[in-house]
């Protein structure tokens, strides 16, 4: 989904790239030089990505469950922890499940089989 320039798919793909790089190499390679994993969370690019994520987690913004799960798994690979974001993830999931029955909910088989 895209809203006001926000793309849940692009955000998830970007975070997956970062998470995989941190997990594999312990650093991110950019055109401006290396960013070590302990510097990552303060890097302006990562801060901007987190701002986009917070925007996507707001009420009324479409964020497909599949891409939300991809984002959560990617952030886990970077070892980024933030209680506020965790709360926002649960609130977003709660909003999306509001009024749905268990039969309407599809499992994330694609994510668990990787």
PyMOL commands that place a pseudoatom at each C-alpha (Angstrom):
pseudoatom trace, name=CA, resn=UNK, resi=1, chain=A, elem=C, hetatm=0, pos=[0.000, 0.000, 0.000]
pseudoatom trace, name=CA, resn=UNK, resi=2, chain=A, elem=C, hetatm=0, pos=[1.112, 3.582, -0.595]
pseudoatom trace, name=CA, resn=UNK, resi=3, chain=A, elem=C, hetatm=0, pos=[-0.127, 6.617, 1.296]
pseudoatom trace, name=CA, resn=UNK, resi=4, chain=A, elem=C, hetatm=0, pos=[1.364, 10.105, 0.940]
pseudoatom trace, name=CA, resn=UNK, resi=5, chain=A, elem=C, hetatm=0, pos=[4.568, 8.617, -0.487]
pseudoatom trace, name=CA, resn=UNK, resi=6, chain=A, elem=C, hetatm=0, pos=[4.747, 5.875, 2.154]
pseudoatom trace, name=CA, resn=UNK, resi=7, chain=A, elem=C, hetatm=0, pos=[5.314, 2.335, 0.867]
pseudoatom trace, name=CA, resn=UNK, resi=8, chain=A, elem=C, hetatm=0, pos=[5.171, -0.520, 3.352]
pseudoatom trace, name=CA, resn=UNK, resi=9, chain=A, elem=C, hetatm=0, pos=[6.805, -2.832, 0.809]
pseudoatom trace, name=CA, resn=UNK, resi=10, chain=A, elem=C, hetatm=0, pos=[9.779, -0.507, 0.166]
pseudoatom trace, name=CA, resn=UNK, resi=11, chain=A, elem=C, hetatm=0, pos=[10.261, 0.096, 3.879]
pseudoatom trace, name=CA, resn=UNK, resi=12, chain=A, elem=C, hetatm=0, pos=[10.317, -3.654, 4.580]
pseudoatom trace, name=CA, resn=UNK, resi=13, chain=A, elem=C, hetatm=0, pos=[12.764, -4.295, 1.718]
pseudoatom trace, name=CA, resn=UNK, resi=14, chain=A, elem=C, hetatm=0, pos=[15.076, -1.523, 2.922]
pseudoatom trace, name=CA, resn=UNK, resi=15, chain=A, elem=C, hetatm=0, pos=[15.098, -2.806, 6.500]
pseudoatom trace, name=CA, resn=UNK, resi=16, chain=A, elem=C, hetatm=0, pos=[15.695, -6.365, 5.287]
pseudoatom trace, name=CA, resn=UNK, resi=17, chain=A, elem=C, hetatm=0, pos=[18.765, -5.165, 3.380]
pseudoatom trace, name=CA, resn=UNK, resi=18, chain=A, elem=C, hetatm=0, pos=[20.074, -3.364, 6.473]
pseudoatom trace, name=CA, resn=UNK, resi=19, chain=A, elem=C, hetatm=0, pos=[19.287, -6.289, 8.764]
pseudoatom trace, name=CA, resn=UNK, resi=20, chain=A, elem=C, hetatm=0, pos=[20.997, -8.798, 6.474]
pseudoatom trace, name=CA, resn=UNK, resi=21, chain=A, elem=C, hetatm=0, pos=[24.078, -6.576, 6.107]
pseudoatom trace, name=CA, resn=UNK, resi=22, chain=A, elem=C, hetatm=0, pos=[24.398, -6.068, 9.858]
pseudoatom trace, name=CA, resn=UNK, resi=23, chain=A, elem=C, hetatm=0, pos=[23.899, -9.755, 10.535]
pseudoatom trace, name=CA, resn=UNK, resi=24, chain=A, elem=C, hetatm=0, pos=[26.421, -10.807, 7.885]
pseudoatom trace, name=CA, resn=UNK, resi=25, chain=A, elem=C, hetatm=0, pos=[29.098, -8.093, 8.039]
pseudoatom trace, name=CA, resn=UNK, resi=26, chain=A, elem=C, hetatm=0, pos=[28.481, -6.099, 11.230]
pseudoatom trace, name=CA, resn=UNK, resi=27, chain=A, elem=C, hetatm=0, pos=[28.384, -2.912, 9.167]
pseudoatom trace, name=CA, resn=UNK, resi=28, chain=A, elem=C, hetatm=0, pos=[26.492, -1.098, 6.428]
pseudoatom trace, name=CA, resn=UNK, resi=29, chain=A, elem=C, hetatm=0, pos=[28.363, 0.112, 3.362]
pseudoatom trace, name=CA, resn=UNK, resi=30, chain=A, elem=C, hetatm=0, pos=[27.180, 3.483, 2.048]
pseudoatom trace, name=CA, resn=UNK, resi=31, chain=A, elem=C, hetatm=0, pos=[28.497, 5.953, -0.490]
pseudoatom trace, name=CA, resn=UNK, resi=32, chain=A, elem=C, hetatm=0, pos=[29.683, 8.060, 2.455]
pseudoatom trace, name=CA, resn=UNK, resi=33, chain=A, elem=C, hetatm=0, pos=[31.677, 5.266, 4.092]
pseudoatom trace, name=CA, resn=UNK, resi=34, chain=A, elem=C, hetatm=0, pos=[31.072, 2.362, 6.430]
pseudoatom trace, name=CA, resn=UNK, resi=35, chain=A, elem=C, hetatm=0, pos=[28.564, 2.562, 9.264]
pseudoatom trace, name=CA, resn=UNK, resi=36, chain=A, elem=C, hetatm=0, pos=[29.410, 0.100, 12.024]
pseudoatom trace, name=CA, resn=UNK, resi=37, chain=A, elem=C, hetatm=0, pos=[26.528, -1.669, 13.763]
pseudoatom trace, name=CA, resn=UNK, resi=38, chain=A, elem=C, hetatm=0, pos=[27.055, 0.276, 16.997]
pseudoatom trace, name=CA, resn=UNK, resi=39, chain=A, elem=C, hetatm=0, pos=[26.728, 3.555, 15.037]
pseudoatom trace, name=CA, resn=UNK, resi=40, chain=A, elem=C, hetatm=0, pos=[23.754, 2.441, 12.974]
pseudoatom trace, name=CA, resn=UNK, resi=41, chain=A, elem=C, hetatm=0, pos=[20.968, 3.558, 15.300]
pseudoatom trace, name=CA, resn=UNK, resi=42, chain=A, elem=C, hetatm=0, pos=[22.313, 7.136, 15.370]
pseudoatom trace, name=CA, resn=UNK, resi=43, chain=A, elem=C, hetatm=0, pos=[22.937, 7.337, 11.612]
pseudoatom trace, name=CA, resn=UNK, resi=44, chain=A, elem=C, hetatm=0, pos=[20.734, 9.938, 9.878]
pseudoatom trace, name=CA, resn=UNK, resi=45, chain=A, elem=C, hetatm=0, pos=[19.554, 7.405, 7.280]
pseudoatom trace, name=CA, resn=UNK, resi=46, chain=A, elem=C, hetatm=0, pos=[18.397, 4.900, 9.899]
pseudoatom trace, name=CA, resn=UNK, resi=47, chain=A, elem=C, hetatm=0, pos=[16.718, 7.681, 11.879]
pseudoatom trace, name=CA, resn=UNK, resi=48, chain=A, elem=C, hetatm=0, pos=[14.799, 8.690, 8.725]
pseudoatom trace, name=CA, resn=UNK, resi=49, chain=A, elem=C, hetatm=0, pos=[13.736, 5.081, 8.147]
pseudoatom trace, name=CA, resn=UNK, resi=50, chain=A, elem=C, hetatm=0, pos=[12.416, 4.900, 11.716]
pseudoatom trace, name=CA, resn=UNK, resi=51, chain=A, elem=C, hetatm=0, pos=[10.463, 8.133, 11.148]
pseudoatom trace, name=CA, resn=UNK, resi=52, chain=A, elem=C, hetatm=0, pos=[8.893, 6.548, 8.049]
pseudoatom trace, name=CA, resn=UNK, resi=53, chain=A, elem=C, hetatm=0, pos=[8.079, 3.451, 10.091]
pseudoatom trace, name=CA, resn=UNK, resi=54, chain=A, elem=C, hetatm=0, pos=[6.407, 5.521, 12.808]
pseudoatom trace, name=CA, resn=UNK, resi=55, chain=A, elem=C, hetatm=0, pos=[4.366, 7.256, 10.100]
pseudoatom trace, name=CA, resn=UNK, resi=56, chain=A, elem=C, hetatm=0, pos=[3.282, 3.883, 8.688]
pseudoatom trace, name=CA, resn=UNK, resi=57, chain=A, elem=C, hetatm=0, pos=[2.232, 2.653, 12.125]
pseudoatom trace, name=CA, resn=UNK, resi=58, chain=A, elem=C, hetatm=0, pos=[-0.139, 5.577, 12.669]
pseudoatom trace, name=CA, resn=UNK, resi=59, chain=A, elem=C, hetatm=0, pos=[-3.846, 4.922, 12.704]
pseudoatom trace, name=CA, resn=UNK, resi=60, chain=A, elem=C, hetatm=0, pos=[-5.432, 5.253, 9.281]
pseudoatom trace, name=CA, resn=UNK, resi=61, chain=A, elem=C, hetatm=0, pos=[-2.269, 4.387, 7.327]
pseudoatom trace, name=CA, resn=UNK, resi=62, chain=A, elem=C, hetatm=0, pos=[-2.423, 1.103, 5.409]
pseudoatom trace, name=CA, resn=UNK, resi=63, chain=A, elem=C, hetatm=0, pos=[0.353, -1.306, 6.346]
pseudoatom trace, name=CA, resn=UNK, resi=64, chain=A, elem=C, hetatm=0, pos=[-0.050, -4.824, 5.004]
pseudoatom trace, name=CA, resn=UNK, resi=65, chain=A, elem=C, hetatm=0, pos=[0.434, -7.480, 7.697]
pseudoatom trace, name=CA, resn=UNK, resi=66, chain=A, elem=C, hetatm=0, pos=[2.957, -9.373, 5.573]
pseudoatom trace, name=CA, resn=UNK, resi=67, chain=A, elem=C, hetatm=0, pos=[5.201, -6.294, 5.260]
pseudoatom trace, name=CA, resn=UNK, resi=68, chain=A, elem=C, hetatm=0, pos=[4.720, -5.476, 8.939]
pseudoatom trace, name=CA, resn=UNK, resi=69, chain=A, elem=C, hetatm=0, pos=[6.039, -8.936, 9.814]
pseudoatom trace, name=CA, resn=UNK, resi=70, chain=A, elem=C, hetatm=0, pos=[8.990, -8.430, 7.430]
pseudoatom trace, name=CA, resn=UNK, resi=71, chain=A, elem=C, hetatm=0, pos=[9.835, -5.147, 9.182]
pseudoatom trace, name=CA, resn=UNK, resi=72, chain=A, elem=C, hetatm=0, pos=[9.712, -6.743, 12.630]
pseudoatom trace, name=CA, resn=UNK, resi=73, chain=A, elem=C, hetatm=0, pos=[11.990, -9.608, 11.541]
pseudoatom trace, name=CA, resn=UNK, resi=74, chain=A, elem=C, hetatm=0, pos=[14.427, -7.206, 9.853]
pseudoatom trace, name=CA, resn=UNK, resi=75, chain=A, elem=C, hetatm=0, pos=[14.648, -4.984, 12.939]
pseudoatom trace, name=CA, resn=UNK, resi=76, chain=A, elem=C, hetatm=0, pos=[15.379, -8.095, 14.980]
pseudoatom trace, name=CA, resn=UNK, resi=77, chain=A, elem=C, hetatm=0, pos=[18.398, -8.791, 12.764]
pseudoatom trace, name=CA, resn=UNK, resi=78, chain=A, elem=C, hetatm=0, pos=[19.753, -5.283, 13.422]
pseudoatom trace, name=CA, resn=UNK, resi=79, chain=A, elem=C, hetatm=0, pos=[19.283, -5.866, 17.184]
pseudoatom trace, name=CA, resn=UNK, resi=80, chain=A, elem=C, hetatm=0, pos=[17.341, -2.597, 17.392]
pseudoatom trace, name=CA, resn=UNK, resi=81, chain=A, elem=C, hetatm=0, pos=[15.069, -2.461, 20.423]
pseudoatom trace, name=CA, resn=UNK, resi=82, chain=A, elem=C, hetatm=0, pos=[12.522, 0.248, 21.123]
pseudoatom trace, name=CA, resn=UNK, resi=83, chain=A, elem=C, hetatm=0, pos=[9.609, -0.158, 23.515]
pseudoatom trace, name=CA, resn=UNK, resi=84, chain=A, elem=C, hetatm=0, pos=[7.623, 2.624, 21.832]
pseudoatom trace, name=CA, resn=UNK, resi=85, chain=A, elem=C, hetatm=0, pos=[7.858, 0.875, 18.437]
pseudoatom trace, name=CA, resn=UNK, resi=86, chain=A, elem=C, hetatm=0, pos=[6.883, -2.464, 19.974]
pseudoatom trace, name=CA, resn=UNK, resi=87, chain=A, elem=C, hetatm=0, pos=[3.776, -0.832, 21.430]
pseudoatom trace, name=CA, resn=UNK, resi=88, chain=A, elem=C, hetatm=0, pos=[3.003, 0.755, 18.050]
pseudoatom trace, name=CA, resn=UNK, resi=89, chain=A, elem=C, hetatm=0, pos=[3.377, -2.634, 16.285]
pseudoatom trace, name=CA, resn=UNK, resi=90, chain=A, elem=C, hetatm=0, pos=[0.844, -4.219, 18.639]
pseudoatom trace, name=CA, resn=UNK, resi=91, chain=A, elem=C, hetatm=0, pos=[-1.549, -1.282, 18.282]
pseudoatom trace, name=CA, resn=UNK, resi=92, chain=A, elem=C, hetatm=0, pos=[-1.329, -1.501, 14.479]
pseudoatom trace, name=CA, resn=UNK, resi=93, chain=A, elem=C, hetatm=0, pos=[-2.004, -5.239, 14.520]
pseudoatom trace, name=CA, resn=UNK, resi=94, chain=A, elem=C, hetatm=0, pos=[-4.903, -4.695, 16.912]
pseudoatom trace, name=CA, resn=UNK, resi=95, chain=A, elem=C, hetatm=0, pos=[-6.374, -2.033, 14.596]
pseudoatom trace, name=CA, resn=UNK, resi=96, chain=A, elem=C, hetatm=0, pos=[-6.075, -4.336, 11.595]
pseudoatom trace, name=CA, resn=UNK, resi=97, chain=A, elem=C, hetatm=0, pos=[-7.656, -7.292, 13.390]
pseudoatom trace, name=CA, resn=UNK, resi=98, chain=A, elem=C, hetatm=0, pos=[-10.556, -5.244, 14.745]
pseudoatom trace, name=CA, resn=UNK, resi=99, chain=A, elem=C, hetatm=0, pos=[-13.826, -6.751, 13.588]
pseudoatom trace, name=CA, resn=UNK, resi=100, chain=A, elem=C, hetatm=0, pos=[-12.253, -9.799, 11.905]
pseudoatom trace, name=CA, resn=UNK, resi=101, chain=A, elem=C, hetatm=0, pos=[-12.961, -13.401, 12.756]
pseudoatom trace, name=CA, resn=UNK, resi=102, chain=A, elem=C, hetatm=0, pos=[-10.265, -16.072, 13.084]
pseudoatom trace, name=CA, resn=UNK, resi=103, chain=A, elem=C, hetatm=0, pos=[-11.267, -17.529, 9.697]
pseudoatom trace, name=CA, resn=UNK, resi=104, chain=A, elem=C, hetatm=0, pos=[-10.283, -14.246, 8.002]
pseudoatom trace, name=CA, resn=UNK, resi=105, chain=A, elem=C, hetatm=0, pos=[-6.706, -14.343, 9.319]
pseudoatom trace, name=CA, resn=UNK, resi=106, chain=A, elem=C, hetatm=0, pos=[-4.092, -16.006, 7.101]
pseudoatom trace, name=CA, resn=UNK, resi=107, chain=A, elem=C, hetatm=0, pos=[-0.916, -17.464, 8.660]
pseudoatom trace, name=CA, resn=UNK, resi=108, chain=A, elem=C, hetatm=0, pos=[2.491, -16.068, 7.695]
pseudoatom trace, name=CA, resn=UNK, resi=109, chain=A, elem=C, hetatm=0, pos=[3.724, -19.338, 6.164]
pseudoatom trace, name=CA, resn=UNK, resi=110, chain=A, elem=C, hetatm=0, pos=[5.973, -17.469, 3.729]
pseudoatom trace, name=CA, resn=UNK, resi=111, chain=A, elem=C, hetatm=0, pos=[7.906, -15.921, 6.618]
pseudoatom trace, name=CA, resn=UNK, resi=112, chain=A, elem=C, hetatm=0, pos=[8.230, -18.993, 8.802]
pseudoatom trace, name=CA, resn=UNK, resi=113, chain=A, elem=C, hetatm=0, pos=[9.543, -21.203, 5.990]
pseudoatom trace, name=CA, resn=UNK, resi=114, chain=A, elem=C, hetatm=0, pos=[12.650, -19.056, 5.292]
for i in range(1, 114): cmd.bond("trace and resi %d" % i, "trace and resi %d" % (i + 1))
show_as sticks, trace
zoom trace
